[in-house]
Amino acid sequence: MGCSKNLAQEFENSSKLITDCGKTFDNDILLKLYGYYKQASLGDCNTECPSFWNIKDKAKWEAWNQHKGMKKDHSMKRYIKLVSELLE
């Protein structure tokens, strides 16, 4: 089941807004955004878990993989809501 055209457009707009806002966010927020974005755009995590020693990539993998099974439209809505809250 695909998402609506309006939801997809709002998702893309939110992505552009957060990228262009010029604000700096802490790593926890960035990982939340990353996890929702990847789940919304690609679905379930499809890569192997990086090595324990590869801290940055492992954190990103975990942020994405924790949303395994979440529908794309639900991930988009969560992403849009988080961006909205961050830019208030």
Contacts in CASP RR format, 6 or more apart in sequence:
PFRMAT RR
TARGET T0000
AUTHOR 0000-0000-0000
METHOD contacts of the structure
MODEL  1
MGCSKNLAQEFENSSKLITDCGKTFDNDILLKLYGYYKQASLGDCNTECP
SFWNIKDKAKWEAWNQHKGMKKDHSMKRYIKLVSELLE
1 71 0 8 1.000
1 73 0 8 1.000
2 72 0 8 1.000
2 73 0 8 1.000
3 11 0 8 1.000
3 72 0 8 1.000
3 73 0 8 1.000
3 76 0 8 1.000
4 73 0 8 1.000
7 73 0 8 1.000
7 76 0 8 1.000
7 77 0 8 1.000
8 76 0 8 1.000
10 76 0 8 1.000
10 80 0 8 1.000
11 40 0 8 1.000
11 76 0 8 1.000
11 79 0 8 1.000
11 80 0 8 1.000
14 79 0 8 1.000
14 80 0 8 1.000
14 83 0 8 1.000
14 84 0 8 1.000
15 37 0 8 1.000
15 79 0 8 1.000
15 83 0 8 1.000
17 83 0 8 1.000
17 87 0 8 1.000
18 33 0 8 1.000
18 83 0 8 1.000
18 86 0 8 1.000
18 87 0 8 1.000
21 86 0 8 1.000
21 87 0 8 1.000
23 86 0 8 1.000
23 87 0 8 1.000
25 33 0 8 1.000
25 86 0 8 1.000
27 59 0 8 1.000
29 82 0 8 1.000
29 86 0 8 1.000
31 59 0 8 1.000
31 60 0 8 1.000
31 62 0 8 1.000
31 63 0 8 1.000
32 63 0 8 1.000
32 82 0 8 1.000
33 79 0 8 1.000
33 82 0 8 1.000
33 83 0 8 1.000
34 60 0 8 1.000
34 63 0 8 1.000
34 64 0 8 1.000
35 60 0 8 1.000
35 63 0 8 1.000
35 64 0 8 1.000
35 66 0 8 1.000
35 67 0 8 1.000
35 75 0 8 1.000
36 67 0 8 1.000
36 75 0 8 1.000
36 76 0 8 1.000
36 78 0 8 1.000
36 79 0 8 1.000
36 82 0 8 1.000
37 75 0 8 1.000
37 79 0 8 1.000
38 45 0 8 1.000
38 63 0 8 1.000
38 64 0 8 1.000
38 67 0 8 1.000
39 45 0 8 1.000
39 64 0 8 1.000
39 67 0 8 1.000
39 70 0 8 1.000
39 72 0 8 1.000
39 75 0 8 1.000
40 72 0 8 1.000
40 73 0 8 1.000
40 75 0 8 1.000
40 76 0 8 1.000
40 79 0 8 1.000
41 72 0 8 1.000
43 69 0 8 1.000
43 72 0 8 1.000
43 75 0 8 1.000
44 65 0 8 1.000
44 67 0 8 1.000
44 68 0 8 1.000
44 69 0 8 1.000
45 61 0 8 1.000
45 64 0 8 1.000
45 65 0 8 1.000
45 68 0 8 1.000
47 61 0 8 1.000
49 58 0 8 1.000
49 61 0 8 1.000
49 62 0 8 1.000
49 65 0 8 1.000
50 57 0 8 1.000
50 58 0 8 1.000
50 61 0 8 1.000
51 58 0 8 1.000
52 58 0 8 1.000
67 75 0 8 1.000
END
